[in-house]
Amino acid sequence: MDGVLLSHKKEEFKGEWKKEVDDPIYQAMLKNIGIGTIHNMYIETNEIQDVEYEYNKIIKFLGKYKYYYSQKNNINVEDLKIEFINYGKTELVYVLTEKNGKRVTLLVKQPAVEFGQVRKEAELLTQLDKTHDNIVAPIDYFKFGDQELYVTPYMNQARCVASSCSWGIYIPEPIYRFESFTEEQRSIVNRCMIAKLVSLYNFEAKTGIRSCKLGGGDFMLPKGWENETPTLENTLNNLYLIAARDTINCSFDEYLEIIRKEFSITTIDKNQDDLIINLRGRVPMSLEDIEEGIELGKKIICQKSNKKGRSTNTKKR
């Protein structure tokens, strides 16, 4: 999801929050899971919508979902807590926590988004999850009036891949912030994101994923990945797709050409209606990383095809 870079300078972060291990305030901050406080700037409205009115509608909608969840799971509604953690152009992101600590993520439709778009994304993620690994697929869908949300499993303090003035990740603890990748991390993550997009191409339907916002958090990595030596293997195995807004009908070669064209440039300042895959791209990828990512994606496709072929032959015997 599109994140927000807090105004705290890195020097302030190091100085203000570098506490002793036994400091209770610091220990509490280490449990932080997101932005925390919602502001008007995070709420997407159209020209006829009022931000405060729409926000109050969302709060009431979340209250209805909390009651629905409590009834469905036989839990006292007072034992449930909903927290705002992040936002995007399509959805606001909340986390619901049970008294026992179990959590799920709620993707709530932004007011300006057409009703039904959230359900469309949920269905696309569900379809992708049937044939691909590392898709954060919905486990529930809820609607009331003109509002809707879908629910996914929660990954504790996951790092959203994003771009600001550079490529990096958003880290929620001890305070939500953006951390730039090293050059090695950037190259490997970018190659893996391109590889994932390429490998998601559907050869039967001749469709690929479109309307991506890789610089706004469409992919995430688990907590701790950033402390390991980055490799293609450990990054591919840990890179999760969390957004899939739409698809485009085109040949595989055409899809690759669009990837080459759009991810090699900055697109945030362009007319978004003229773009197909790379929406709101703040930082371009190198041509080398794009090409290496494409080749890696092709290898993934071949490996899956060979695995499927072996499985079919085994069944025939």
Secondary structure, 3 states (H helix, E strand, C coil): CCCCCCCCCHHHHHHHHCCCCCCHHHHHHCCCCCCCCCCHHHCCCCCCCCHHHHHHHHHHHHHHHHHHHHHHHCCCHHHEEEEEEEECCCEEEEEEEECCCCEEEEEEECCCCCCCHHHHHHHHHHHHHHHCCCECCCCEEEEECCEEEEEEECCCCCEEEEECCCEEEEECCCCCEEEECCHHHHHHHHHHHHHHHHHCCECCCCEEEECECCCEEEEEECCCHHHCCCCHHHHHCCCEECCCCEEEECCHHHHHHHHHHHHCCCCCCCCHHHCCCECCCCCCCCHHHHHHHHHHHHHHHHHHHHHHHHHHHHHHC
